Amino acid sequence: MPTLRETILAALHARLSALPATALRGEVLPERVSTEGLLILRDGEPGEPEVTLSPLRYHYQHRAEIEAVVQGTDRDTAFDTLTASIGAALAADRTLGGLCDWVEAEAPRPVDLPVEGAASLKAAVIPVVLHYSTADPLA
């Protein structure tokens, strides 16, 4: 049976997979980026939990990351469309079906990356904070 952490990350990946961009999890950057863009979900760090007693609960602010990448002649518009679609997908259900207390993305910091012999990439890492609680940090 998967842990709550894995269930939440899988739900986040499923939410990203519903977008027109290609959504991967934990993969390396492929050689080609589709015209709709590419999203790579990184599991990130759960961080140090706050602990409450009676009942024992571990409260996490898990920082996952979404790498958003677009390529082509109109990178700025494509990137803006891609990041807006991520925001809309997360805002549609801030609890990922009740798995989290709250899901919140932070603003991206885009960079242009030159590619030898091809159109440049525009990419950013978008931190996503997943707030959840569990009775066992390993479950």
FIPATI-7475 format. One record per residue (C-alpha): residue in three letters; x, y, z. Coordinates in steps of 0.05 Angstrom, whole numbers, plus 32768, in hexadecimal, padded with zeros to 4 digits. Example, Ala and Ser with C-alpha at 12.3 -4.5 7.8 and 13.67 -1.06 7.14 Angstrom:
<atoms>
ALA80F67FA6809C SER81117FEB808F 
</atoms>
This chain:
<atoms>
MET800080008000 PRO801E80437FED THR802E80778021 LEU800680B78027 ARG804280DD800B GLU804480B17FCC THR7FF880B47FC5 ILE7FFA81007FC6 LEU803481047F94 ALA801080D37F66 ALA7FD080FE7F6B LEU7FF8813D7F5A HIS801781197F1E ALA7FD281037F07 ARG7FBA814A7F0C LEU7FF581627EE1 SER7FEA81297EB0 ALA7FA581447EA0 LEU7FC581837E82 PRO7FD781867E38 ALA802281867E47 THR804881457E4F ALA804D81357E9A LEU808481097EB5 ARG809980F77EFB GLY80E280F37F10 GLU80FB80EC7EC8 VAL8136810E7EA6 LEU812981457E73 PRO811B81227E31 GLU813C81377DF0 ARG80FC81547DD4 VAL80C781807DF4 SER8080817C7DD9 THR806081BC7DBF GLU803281BD7DFB GLY806D81BB7E2B LEU808A818A7E5D LEU807F81827EA7 ILE80AC81587ED4 LEU8094814D7F1B ARG80CC81457F4E ASP80BA81267F91 GLY80E0815B7FB8 GLU80E9815D8003 PRO80B581528039 GLY80DF817B8069 GLU80DE817980B4 PRO8097816E80CD GLU807481928105 VAL805D815E8138 THR801F815F8163 LEU800F812D819A SER7FCF810D81AF PRO7FC280F6817B LEU800880F2815D ARG80098116811A TYR8042812C80EC HIS8030816B80C5 TYR805881738085 GLN806381AC8055 HIS80808180801E ARG80A281A87FE6 ALA809B81847FA4 GLU80B381A47F63 ILE809781A87F1E GLU80C981B57EE6 ALA80A381D97EAF VAL80C581DC7E6A VAL80AE81F87E27 GLN80D381FD7DE5 GLY80C582207DA4 THR80BF82647D84 ASP808982807DB3 ARG80A782687DF5 ASP808E82A27E1F THR804482977E0E ALA804A824B7E12 PHE806C82507E56 ASP803782807E70 THR800082527E58 LEU802182167E78 THR802C82357EBC ALA7FE582527EBC SER7FCA820C7EAE ILE7FF181EF7EE8 GLY7FD582257F16 ALA7F8E82177EFE ALA7F9681CC7F07 LEU7FAE81D57F4F ALA7F79820A7F5F ALA7F4281DB7F47 ASP7F4E81AE7F84 ARG7F7E81C87FB9 THR7F7881877FE1 LEU7F8681557FA9 GLY7F4581317FB8 GLY7F4C81388003 LEU7F93811B8007 CYS7FB3815D801B ASP7F9E81958048 TRP7FB681C78013 VAL7FDE81CA7FD3 GLU8000820A7FBE ALA8030821B7F86 GLU806482517F8A ALA807682807F51 PRO80A682657F1C ARG80E982847F0C PRO80F082797EC2 VAL813382747E9D ASP8143826F7E53 LEU817182347E43 PRO819582337E00 VAL819581F17DDA GLU81CA81E57DA5 GLY81AA81DB7D61 ALA816281E47D7A ALA813282187D96 SER814282307DDC LEU811C82157E18 LYS80F8823E7E4B ALA80F4821A7E8E ALA80E682257ED7 VAL80E081FE7F17 ILE809D82087F38 PRO809E81F67F82 VAL805D81D67F9A VAL805081D37FE5 LEU802681977FFB HIS800A819F8042 TYR7FF5815D8060 SER7FF5813780A2 THR800280EF80B2 ALA800680C380F0 ASP804880A380D9 PRO808080C480B1 LEU808E8082808D ALA80458070807D 
</atoms>
